[in-house]
């Protein structure tokens, strides 16, 4: 089983228990890759819903925020056991369509409209394990079983090595009071991973928010939780009476594919990719920085990129007709090749070219100039 990325395929070995620190690092890296592959999937679906303020769009937005939390929790855990989280890499950033990493039977992930039919992929992705499900570290039926295998590996290795958890990593982790605030009291939030109990707590939050607990606690109506897990949110959207309108976005678009269709759209899509990758670079660097002042500077990039750059550019793209079939463009979440240490300059150059591409269209240029203002206010990741 393999994941297709911009750089090729990552091939997984047969299922074997996690019994070495190297294997633990690789599986936590895979956990981050899985979480990273879901965020564009859900965002793309959310961007296809109109109006953006509809209940369906809000429901998916809540899921996206929690997927970002899961990425941070997995990264904290990897950092705590001596690993180095990596997000900006063509081998990690997926190219859609792509098979879900390690999932059996194979589940193909697509960037496409959020129709009730297409929600079936999300439901399968978040499928809860059955009661008594066994740990499955490499080829897994459910994400719960995959994380169960990581928990098993953490427990085993902690018993073998009293120095498995590195106290020096604490200041380089995302702390509970930083980038995420739980929506309800029992939803779970950020955890600083310092030992086995806190590591297990972090991974339990990921599974409980996504797939929920297995066994007789299904479906959600029989649970006592204040917040529905992602599986039940998608199940309710698909099977409920609620309806929503969707924009005619392309399925699995790519930024290079836009170039032959419309160079203007290509320029904006390239800027989106650059901003998305700059966000990944920011997050990645945060796991290597311990100084509170430096972390505050880097963290100040996160919400402006998400709210002031990616959101407006995505909405801009979904207003641009492409081709002759009445479809519209949408963001591709592609890999943008940066040359260090010129990342911020390249991002500024990309938005400048996008603005120039729309010369003569004052409305489009005004929207892009607003995004440019946010980009100009970003912190250079190389200055920290």
Buried (B, 14 or more C-beta within 10 A) or exposed (E): BBBBBBEEEBEBEEBEEBEEBEBBBBBBBBBBBBBBBBBBBBBBBBBBBBEBEBEBBEBBBBBBBBBBBBBBBBBBBBBBBBBEBBBBBBBBBBBBEBBBBBBBEEBEBBBBBBEBEBBEBBBBBBBBBEEEBEBBBBBBBBBBBBBBBBBBBBEBBBEEEEEBBBEEBBEBBBBEEBBBEBEEEEBBBBBBBBEBEBBBBBBBBBBBBBBBBBEEBBBBEEBEBEBBBBBBBBBBBBEEEEEBEBBBBBBBBBBEBBBEBBEBBBBBBBBBBBBBBBBBBBBBBBBEBEEEEBBEBBBEBBEBBBEBBBBBBBBBBBEBEBEEEEBBBBBBBBBBEBEEEEBBEBBBEBBBBBBEBBEEEEEBBEBBBEBBEBBEEBBBBEEB
